[in-house]
Amino acid sequence: MFIKSKLFLAALAVLAAIPANAEIRFPGLYRSVAEKTLEIPISYGWTTSPERRVIYSVGPLNLIYDRSNFVDVSFQAGLTKRCAGTVRVGYYVVRTNSPTGTDGFFVTRYAVVDLPERPSSPENLPLETDEGINHSISQASSYQYKYGDPLVQKAYFNVVMFANSYDSSCIGQTLQLKGNDAHDYHGELVVKNY
């Protein structure tokens, strides 16, 4: 009987030593469909620093492992352009320490695409003067978080986008994010750890 009570007391001492706010591990699937902004301002050319906007954010998550793991990240979004000229859109996913951060560890490659001009030939019309042209973008990447890598705590995964143009009809305008519009596009950010 005396031995059993000693074992019970030892078990209580071990349980008391474990902190109540132990770090949460990061296995599983995380997803965001809530847009943080619905407009991306169009800046002048590449000589002006563009205004970067966080579109989707997932976090805070703690990357604390006792073995190697993979992190998969993917996002998709729809954009509407209403100006006539060509607009260049840049986008990437970054791991940072804030839901509004645009710099940090690049989870996906920095990508840039040109959204084409509005069709003007008669065979491509009828387009109303301010009718929007819709575009879809997506990106996916995977990286390995190895055993022994530095701990990453309270990390946010953010989709960052920006837009530039040399066309005077587009400067000062915005691209509208279609995002989670069920009729046209479905926008989301997915972060998966396994």
C-alpha positions in Angstrom: 0.0 0.0 0.0 2.8 2.4 0.9 4.6 1.7 -2.5 1.3 2.4 -4.4 0.9 5.8 -2.7 4.5 6.7 -3.4 3.9 5.9 -7.1 0.8 8.0 -7.1 2.6 10.9 -5.6 5.4 10.6 -8.1 2.9 10.6 -11.0 1.3 13.8 -9.6 4.7 15.4 -9.3 5.5 14.6 -13.0 2.1 15.9 -14.1 2.6 19.1 -12.1 5.9 19.7 -13.9 4.3 19.8 -17.3 3.3 23.5 -18.0 -0.4 24.1 -18.6 0.3 26.2 -21.6 2.5 23.7 -23.5 3.3 24.6 -27.1 0.8 23.4 -29.6 2.3 21.3 -32.4 1.4 21.9 -36.0 0.2 18.8 -37.7 -2.9 18.9 -40.0 -4.7 21.1 -42.5 -5.4 24.8 -42.1 -7.4 26.9 -44.5 -8.6 30.4 -45.0 -11.2 31.7 -47.4 -11.7 35.1 -45.7 -10.1 37.9 -47.8 -8.2 40.5 -45.8 -8.7 43.0 -48.6 -10.7 43.1 -51.8 -8.6 45.6 -53.8 -5.0 45.7 -55.0 -3.9 49.2 -55.9 -2.1 49.6 -59.3 1.2 51.5 -58.9 3.3 53.2 -61.6 5.8 51.0 -63.4 8.7 49.3 -61.6 10.4 52.4 -60.5 7.7 53.0 -57.8 7.6 50.7 -54.8 4.3 48.8 -55.1 1.8 48.7 -52.3 1.8 45.1 -51.2 -1.4 43.7 -49.8 -2.0 40.5 -47.7 -4.9 38.7 -49.3 -5.2 35.6 -47.1 -3.5 34.7 -43.8 -3.4 31.5 -41.8 -2.0 31.5 -38.2 -0.6 31.7 -35.7 1.0 28.3 -35.9 3.9 26.7 -34.1 6.4 24.6 -36.1 7.9 22.5 -33.3 8.9 19.0 -34.3 10.7 16.0 -33.0 11.1 14.6 -36.6 11.3 15.9 -40.2 8.0 17.2 -41.6 6.8 18.6 -44.9 4.7 21.8 -45.2 2.6 22.2 -48.4 1.1 25.6 -49.2 -1.3 26.4 -52.0 -3.5 29.3 -52.9 -5.9 30.5 -55.6 -7.7 33.7 -56.2 -9.7 35.5 -59.0 -9.0 39.1 -60.1 -11.1 41.5 -62.1 -9.3 44.2 -64.1 -11.4 47.1 -65.4 -8.8 49.4 -67.0 -7.8 48.9 -70.7 -4.0 48.6 -70.4 -1.7 45.8 -69.3 -1.2 45.3 -65.6 1.6 43.3 -64.1 0.7 41.3 -60.9 3.2 39.9 -58.4 2.3 37.4 -55.8 3.9 35.0 -53.3 3.3 33.3 -49.9 5.5 34.3 -47.0 5.9 32.9 -43.5 6.1 35.8 -41.1 5.3 36.8 -37.5 2.2 39.0 -38.3 -1.1 38.5 -40.1 -0.3 41.6 -42.1 3.4 41.0 -42.7 4.7 41.0 -46.3 8.3 40.1 -45.7 9.9 37.0 -44.1 10.6 33.4 -45.2 9.4 32.9 -48.8 7.3 29.7 -48.8 6.5 30.0 -52.6 8.5 31.6 -55.4 8.1 35.2 -56.1 5.9 35.2 -59.3 4.9 37.9 -61.8 2.4 37.7 -64.6 1.0 40.3 -67.1 -2.7 40.6 -67.2 -3.5 41.3 -70.9 -5.0 44.5 -72.3 -8.8 44.7 -72.9 -9.7 43.4 -76.4 -10.5 46.2 -78.7 -11.2 44.4 -82.1 -14.8 44.2 -83.1 -14.8 40.4 -83.1 -14.0 40.4 -79.4 -16.7 42.8 -78.4 -19.2 43.6 -77.1 -17.5 44.7 -74.0 -18.9 47.7 -72.1 -16.6 50.5 -71.4 -16.0 49.6 -67.8 -16.7 45.8 -68.0 -14.2 43.8 -66.1 -11.9 41.1 -67.4 -11.5 38.2 -65.1 -8.3 36.4 -64.4 -7.4 33.5 -62.1 -4.1 32.9 -60.4 -2.8 30.0 -58.3 0.4 28.8 -56.8 1.6 25.8 -54.8 4.8 24.8 -53.1 6.3 22.4 -50.6 9.3 22.6 -48.3 10.8 20.3 -45.6 11.1 21.4 -42.0 14.0 19.2 -40.7 14.7 17.9 -37.3 17.1 20.3 -35.6 15.9 23.4 -37.6 15.3 26.4 -35.4 11.9 26.6 -33.7 9.3 28.7 -35.4 6.6 29.9 -33.1 3.4 32.0 -33.8 4.0 31.9 -37.5 1.6 33.3 -40.1 1.4 32.2 -43.7 0.3 35.2 -45.8 -0.6 35.5 -49.5 0.9 38.8 -50.7 -0.1 40.5 -54.0 0.8 43.8 -55.7 0.2 45.4 -59.1 2.0 47.8 -61.4 1.4 49.3 -64.9 2.9 51.8 -67.3 -0.4 52.4 -68.9 -2.0 55.7 -67.8 -5.5 54.3 -68.0 -4.6 51.8 -65.2 -2.4 53.9 -62.8 -4.4 54.8 -59.7 -7.0 52.1 -60.4 -7.4 48.9 -58.5 -7.7 45.2 -59.3 -10.7 43.7 -57.5 -10.3 40.4 -55.8 -13.0 37.9 -56.7 -11.8 35.5 -54.0 -14.6 33.6 -52.3 -17.2 34.6 -54.9 -19.0 31.3 -55.4 -20.4 32.3 -58.8 -17.1 32.9 -60.5 -14.1 31.9 -58.5 -13.2 30.2 -55.2 -10.3 31.9 -53.4 -8.4 30.2 -50.6 -5.1 29.6 -48.9 -4.4 26.0 -47.7 -1.5 25.1 -45.4 -0.9 21.4 -44.7 1.7 19.8 -42.5 2.5 16.0 -42.5 
